[in-house]
Amino acid sequence: MGFTTDFIGHIDITPSLNEAEQAYLSAFSLTRHYDREEGPYYVSPNPYADQGDRDPERANQLAPGQPQIWCRWVPCWDGCCLALDGEEKIYQPTRWLDYLARHFLVPDAEASRSGLAVFDDFTFDHRLDGLVLGCRRDNKQLFAIRVEDNVITEDILRPADARYLDYPPLPYEEVIDRDRRQSGRRRSAAKRLRSV
């Protein structure tokens, strides 16, 4: 079933990502990550059409070192920051951010030694700084993902409280859910119109 976490904030990237880095990280966030034959850096040429592995057991086996099936960090329109994509269920955001930094962004990143052509235009010279706050819906745990000069930490600002597990949504949560439903209906309607 899982749980929903609401996030605000972003992580600044200096210097900004170039076009190759933006394109790759955008595709990476849309690609299902599992232990693929192509390796952990694989991104689908068309992530929206990627069906993944036909073997369901393999399609759910995490790639070594990757914290979850989906990486929800996406670059902004100018490449000057990363933010979470706003999807309903986001897991392991701190570990994914650390993965992105260590593998693709900072000096001496692991992908710089991969020999893969997809990284030929990567600069591997970025500095990350910023703050993202998260609040879990189920137990109201409030936490901060802080980044200062590529050092990533997570701090619990308010511990989880089991008393909230059976409470109804807070007013702001209801508004987020309503907007998400309306947006989903608009996307579905637009998709139906395009298929006519």
Secondary structure as GFF3:
##gff-version 3
##sequence-region A 1 196
A	DSSP	beta_strand	5	14	.	.	.	ID=ss1
A	DSSP	alpha_helix	19	30	.	.	.	ID=ss2
A	DSSP	alpha_helix	56	59	.	.	.	ID=ss3
A	DSSP	beta_strand	73	75	.	.	.	ID=ss4
A	DSSP	beta_strand	81	84	.	.	.	ID=ss5
A	DSSP	alpha_helix	93	100	.	.	.	ID=ss6
A	DSSP	pi_helix	101	105	.	.	.	ID=ss7
A	DSSP	three_ten_helix	110	113	.	.	.	ID=ss8
A	DSSP	three_ten_helix	117	119	.	.	.	ID=ss9
A	DSSP	beta_strand	127	136	.	.	.	ID=ss10
A	DSSP	beta_strand	142	148	.	.	.	ID=ss11
A	DSSP	beta_strand	151	158	.	.	.	ID=ss12
A	DSSP	three_ten_helix	162	166	.	.	.	ID=ss13
A	DSSP	alpha_helix	171	195	.	.	.	ID=ss14
###
